[in-house]
């Protein structure tokens, strides 16, 4: 098997296991034990963790991969145990849509935390119907991104013929038998392929707009944090500061796991067309890094917010420490008793 496929498969399995365990755990703690994370933000934490679990499951089922060849981009599935080719294609569409949904949901968290920190009138609306709309919004960019695959990236004979030999050499696959989506700015005869151009413009816009919002609100909170925290009590001040630190990690996470893998794959066809570059890269392993983001986000959130750390320490770590201390006391008692019995026997003799 191709080394990049092995690497992608390993990352996917690690991401699935870590995501399921970490996100299920944070949902469990948030629902039954956490008291300070309330209202709309509590719902957002639960929904976001649930999205991480669903995303990991879809990734394992879809087994998505990508290949960049000159000005050509191909998304395809290595799920060959399903007889129908349409089902893996639908799974790829759903997986891509969840990618955009997760990115949009992170953007929502930044907007909501900004409204809470700045005590804007927007916060009140987010606690009612506005909160429902805020949490429903990520479905829109997700649906748009999924739909762009079906509308603009369906394969045809011209696109297949351009990379038929390349896919056969790299993966030993007959391209017409592979569940796939294709995008290239120019057809083999150098005419503009407008459907692919629309896809690239839409995909880059969805990613860049949401990341710009994250960056904008992150900077605003950073520069106004000290002044705005004076409005809160000492307890809430500490909690708001922890939420901001969690958001900082939530901005680093998307950069490393969501933006860095996607941008090169999306821009290579455009750059390759403009500068007439020739390359053949198996870029699908980059997308497998996306599956590592949901567990990274949940674990960092639980490590930063004190209430989660206390609950974990009191309910789980203290139990093991207590058991260890009991075992240690039993061992000491056994040694002490054994020593006294030995001394007693010696005196009698």
Secondary structure, DSSP 4 states (H G I P E B T S, - for coil): --HHHHHHHHHHHHHHHHHHHHHHHHHHHHHHT--SS-HHHHHHHHHHHHHHHHHHHHHHHH-EEEEEETTEEEEEE---SSS-HHHHHHHHHHHHHHHHHHHHHHHHHHHHHHHHHTT-THHHHHTTHHHHHHHHHHHHHHHHHHHHHHHH----HHHHHHHHHHHHHHH---GGGS-EEEEESB-TTS-B-HHHHHHHHHHHHHHHHHHHHHHHHHHHHHHHHHHHHTTS-HHHHHHHHHHHHHHHHHHHHIIIIIIHHHHHHHHHHHHHHHHT---EE--HHHHHGGGGHHHHHHHHHHHHSHHHHHHHIIIIIHHHHHHHHHHHHHHHHHHHHHHHHHHHHHHH-
